[in-house]
Amino acid sequence: MAISGRFVALLAVAIVPTVLLGTGWAGLTWAGVVVLAAVLDVLLAADLGRIRVERRMPRLARRDTTTDGTLVLANDGARRLRALVRDMWEPSAGRAPRRLRLDVPPGERRTARMRFAPFRRGRRVTLGVAVRAFGPLGLAARQRVLAVPAELVVTPPFRSRRHLPSRLARLRELDGETTLQLRGHGTEFDSLRDYVRGDDVRSIDWRATARRQDLVVRTWRPERDRRVVVVVDAGRAGAGRVDDEPRLDTFIESALLLGALAAAAGDRVDLVVLDDAVRGRVHGATRTDVVQRFGETLATAEPGLAATDWSAVPGIVDGITTSRAFVVLVSSLDSVGASGDLLAVLPRLVRRHAVVVTSVTDPTVERMASGAPEPAGTELWRRGGRAPSLPARAERDVHRRAAAERSLLDADGVADVARRAGAEVVRATPEQVPPLVADAYIRAKATGRL
């Protein structure tokens, strides 16, 4: 049972006769009448056991966007339902409105629209719908939670999608589908055609020329139906925050952009989410479902405290394909101690595959190393409202700058080791890493490294 504000207001009216008459009996009598009216109101309310709730909504929603859902209440009872309804979603689902008022006559149903604006990726769940059925007086209500479980998978925002059109245009240039002054080049034989002035003489097919008694050249196209394997590091490397976001979010954006680009180019894309074990996998995604399947798998990825088991990567890649593949290790190269396991497996991978390793740099660390002033409001010395003396502050700035330069030198050293092992290293800020990974894939297509 639940009471309304109207019930409380009527009880407060009992103060008036008590003050005017100087006795409490009048107030008690009035309070008794109000309580009896509330009990009668509950008895006349709709039977919640005869109420059915249906929910119609999508299973997937993208973070930082809005999606609509529908809640349907059916009244199978004999009394009118005057309901206050609350769908019990987690706050991060961003549901609005929070409460719904519905008036449902006997034997009818009513529909209410809801809007979701989730601001955190992952699985958002609700166990039921709380319904309050008020009586005709609106003093009190019956209340029950109706079990209507549901789940909304909030996928990553895919902000790097804005880089996709320009990269697709570059792929079309490679494929020769766009009119250019220079023909697109590839490494996979496509067809024969007559020689045209300006063609590369190295493309002349002399056997076909001898048969036709006329110059014939081969045309090429980028390889298709190749394997692209993206390994996302969900270990402790992804837990560090850069620009107020965990590094894992940058890893996810890179995987989504590369997956969409490779699938559009006709390659088969595989995704592995890895920490000390495989946490998620997508096998053979195509251009029609790559973003949805990647997004659903990456939606539940969370950085753990365990070290990533990089020694398992060669076996995982061999289980996906026995031929040469384009393998992208989406992680971060910080120091030899933190990245030693990753460096140890690179020689095994590069012997058979084209390997790209990402590394996320922190703009704040770069700004410290360069000696640039900090943005307003970020000075750490303002604790307690007093600034240290000038020598103390200058000494502190020197130490911070030295620590930042040491951190960048360690990362440079690890990146050099990875390059000497034969891997391509993409090292940039969080905003730049996803498009640079896509560029590395396009270069591999253009040079025939797949």
N, C-alpha and C positions, 0 to 999 in steps of 0.2 A: 504494500500500500504506500502511496505517496500523496502528500498534501500540496496544495497550490498556494500562491501568494494571496489569493482571494480568501482562503480559509484563515490565514494568519491575520489578514486585515479585519475580518469579521470578529475574530477573537479579541483583537485590540479594541474594538468598539465597546467591549464590556467595561472598559475603564470609565466610560462616560456615566452610566447609571451608578457605578460605585462611588464616584466623586460627588455627583449631584445629590444622591440620597444618603450618603454617609454610611452606607452599609454594603457588605460584600455579597449579600444574598442575591441582589438583582444582577450583579455581575456573574455570579456562579450560574444563575438561571439562564442568562443569555449564552454563556459558554456551553452549557449543556445542550441548549437548542442547536447551537452551531455544530457541536460534535455529532448529535443525532442526524442532522442534515447531511454531514459528511459521510456518515455510515450509510445512509440511504442512497447517497450519490454513488458510493462504491458498488452497492448492490444493483443499481440501475445501469452501471457501466457495461460495456461490451465484454463478452467472455473471450479472454485472450487465448483460450484453448481452441477456438474456432477461427483463428486468424492465421492466414498463410502469407509468407513473405517469399518473393522471388527477386533475384538479383540478375540483371543483364548488364554485362560490362566486358571490356576487352581483357585479355589475360596479360598483355604486355603494354607498358607505357614508358615513354622516354623521359628521363630526368630533365627537369627544368622546362617541360612542356605540359600542356593540359590535355586531358582526355575526359570524355563524358561517360557516365554510367547511369543506369536506371534502376530504381527500387520500386517494386510493385507490391502493394498490400491488398489482399483479398479478404473480404469479410464474409465468412460462411455462417455467421451466427444470426440471431433474430433481433439483436439490438444494434442501434447505430454506433459506429466506432468514431469517437472523437479522440484522435491519437496524437501524441507527441513522440516522434520517432528519432532515435539516434543510432546511426550505423557505427559500430565499434571498431573503426579502423585505427591503426597506429597513427600518431600525429604526423610522422614523416610522409604519410601518404598524401597529405595536403588536401583532405576532403573538404568540400564546401557545398552547401551550408552544413553547419555542425548539427543542427536540429531541424526537423521537418514537422509541420503541422498538417495533418490530413483528416478529412471528414469523409468517412466511407459508409454509405447506407447499407442496410442488410442485403446480402446477395450480390454486391457489386465490388468493384476493385478500383483502386486509384493508383496513378503512376506519378512518381517524383523523380526529377532529374538531379543528378549529382555531378559535380566536377572535381576531378583530381588534378592536383598540381604537385607531384612528388618532388622533393628536394634532396632525396638520398636514394642512391641505387641499392638494389637488393630485393629481397622478397618481403612484401608488405602483406600482412594477414589480418583478417578479422574473424572472430569466432561466432559472431551473431549480431542481432539487431535488438536493441532495447526499445520496448514499446510501452508507453503509458496510455491507458484507456480511461479517459475522464468520463464522469457521469454528466447528466444534463445541467446540473448546477455548477459544475466546474470547481468544486471544492476539494475533491480527492479523486484518486485514480488507482486502478489496478496496474501493476507493473510486472513485466516478465521479459526475460532475455530469450528470444527465439533463436534457436541454433540454425544459423545459415552461414556456414563457413565459406570463405572465399580467399583468393590469393591474387595479388597484383605484382607481377615481376617488373621492377623498375630498371630499365636498361640504361647504360651510360649515355651521356648527352651527345656524343659524337660531334664535338665542336670542330674537329678537323675535317669535317665534310666539306667545308668551304674550299679546301685545297683540291678536292677531287676533280672538278671540271677541268682545271688547267693541266693536271696530270693525265687525264683521259685524252685531252687534245694532243699532248706530246706522244702518247701511245698511238694515236691515229696517224700522227706524222711518221712514226716509225713504220707503221703498217702500210704507208702509202695511200691512205684513204683521204688525206687532205691535200688539196692542190698547193704545191710549193714550187719554188724555183729549183730545188734539189729533190730528187726522188728519195722516199724513205728507204732505209736500209734494214735488212734483217739478216738472219743467219740460217734460215730454213728455206729450202728450195720451194718455189711457188709455181713458176711456169716459164715458158719460152716466148719471146716476142722479137719482132724485127728491131735491128739496131737503129738508134736515133742519134744524130749528132749530139755530142755532149755526154753520152753514156760512158761509163767506166770500161775501158778496153779489157780490163781483167775479168769482166763479166761475160765476155764473148764465149759462146759454146762452139768450139771449133769443129766438133763432130757434126753437130746439127747444121753448122754453116756449110760443111763439105757436102752434106746430103742435099741441102736446098740451093746450093750455089749462091747463097746470099747471107750477109752477116746476121747472125741470130745471137741474142744475149739472154742470159738467165736472169730471172727476177727472183727476189728473195723476200721473205717476210719474217717477222719475229717468231720465235718458237711459240708453239701453243701446246696446251695439254701437259705443261710441266708441273712439277710439284713445288709448292711454296709452303714451308713449315714455319709457323710463328710460335715461339716459346716465350710465354709471359712469366716473368719472375714474380711470384707471389710470396716470396720469403721476406726476410728482414730488410733487404735492399729497397723494397717498395714501401716500407713504412715511413721513411724519412720524408719530411714535409719541405716542399719547395714552392714558393709563392702561395703559401697558405693552402696547398693541396698536397696529398701524399703522392709520392713518385708513381705509385701504382696507377693513378689516374692518367699520367702521361703514357705509361706502358699500354694502357687500354686504348687510348686514342690512337697510338701508333699502330696497334694491332688491327683496329677497325679500319683505318685508312688504307693500310697495306692490303688487308683482306678484300676490301671493296675494289681496289685497283687491280689486284692480281686476278680476281674472279672476272672482272670486266675484260681483261686481256685474254681470257680463255684458259687460264691455268687453274689447277685444282689446289685449293687452299685448305690447310689443316692447322688447327689451333691446339696448343697444349698449355694449360695453366699449371705451374709447377712450384712447389716449395720443397718440403722434405718428402712429398709424395705427389702424384698427379691428382690435382683437384678438379680439373675439368678438361674436356676434350671435344673438339669438333672435327669430324673426318669428312674430307671431300666436299667442302662447301662450294656452291656454284653461285653465279652472279644473281640469281633470283632469290636466294635465301641466305647469303653470306652475312649480311648485316644483322638480320634477325637472329640467326643461330649464334654468331659471335656475341652479339649483345646479350642474349639470354644466358650464355655460359659465363661471360665476364661480369654479369650483374651481381653475382654472389661472390665474386673474388674479393678476398680481404687479405691485407698483408699480415703475415704471421711473424712470430719471433724466431722461428726455426730457420736454420741455414738451408739454402736451396741445394738440393741434391743434383748438382750439375753432372756428376758421373753417370747418371741415368739417361742423359740426353742422347748420346750416340745410339744406345739401344732403342730408345723411343723413336728416333728418326729412322733407324733401320727397320723397325716394325711398321712404319708408315709406307716407306718406299725403299726399293733396292737400287733404284737408279739415282742419278745426280739430282739434287734438289737445291733450292734457294732457302737457306735456313737463317732465320732472324732470331737472335737471342735478345729479347727486349728486357734489358736489365740496366745496371749502372756500374761503371768502373770507377771505384773511389780510391782504393789502396790495394797493395799487394796482399795484405792480410785478409781484407774483405772479399777480394775478387780472385784469390788464388785458386779456388776450386774451378771457377769458370775458365781461367787461363789454362788449367791443366788439361781440359778436354778439347781445347781448340785444335791442337795438332791432329787429333783423331777425326775431327769433323771436317777440317779443310782438305784432308786427303781425298775426300769423296764428294764434297759439297761446296757450294759457294756460300760463305758465312758472313753475316753482318752482325755486329754487336753494337748496341746503343749505350750511350752514357749521358746522363742528365746532369748538367751543371747548374749551380745555384747562382742566380744573378746577384744575390746579396754578398756571397763570398767573392765574386769577381769585383764587385764594387769596393769591398774592403781591401782587396789586394791592390787595386789601382789607386787607393788613397782618396777616392772621391768622397765628398761629404754625404752623410746619411740623410735620407729624407726627413722632413720635419716631423717631429713627434716620435721618432724611433730611437732617440738617444737613450742609452741605458743608464747614463749617470744621473738622470733626473729623479732618482729614488730619494724620497724624503724631502724633495723640494730644494735641495742644495747641490750645487755643482762642486766637484773637487777642484783643487788648485790647478793652475795651468800646467806645472811640471807633471803632476800626477796624471792629468788627462792626456798629455802628450805621450807619456810613457805607456799608458794603457792603449792608445791608438797604435803605437809602434808594435806592441805585442799582438794586437788583433790583426794588424796588417801582415805581420810575419806568419801568424798561424794560417791566415787565408792563403798566402802564397805557398806555404808548405802543403796545404791541402790540394791546391791546384797542381803543384809539381808532382805530387803523388799520383793524381789522376792522369797527368800527362805521361808519367812513366808507365803506368798500367796500360794506357792506350797504345803506347809504342810497343810494348811486349805483345799485345794482341795483333798489331799490324805485322810485326815480324813473324808471328805464327802463321800469317796468311789470311787473316780476317780483315774485313773492312770495318772501320770504327766510325760510327756516327755520333759525334759529341756536340751537344748544343743545349740551349735552354729549353724548358718544357714546351714553349710555344713553337720552337723550331724543329724539335726532334721528329714529330710525325711526318711533315712534308719532306724532310731530309731522308727519312727511311724510304719514302715513296720514290724519291729521286735515285736512291741507290738501287732500287729494284728496276727502274727504267734503264739505268746505265747497264745493269746486268743483262737485260733483254737486248739492248742495242749492241753490246759487245759479244753476245753469244755465250755468256758464262753459265747459262742454264742448261 
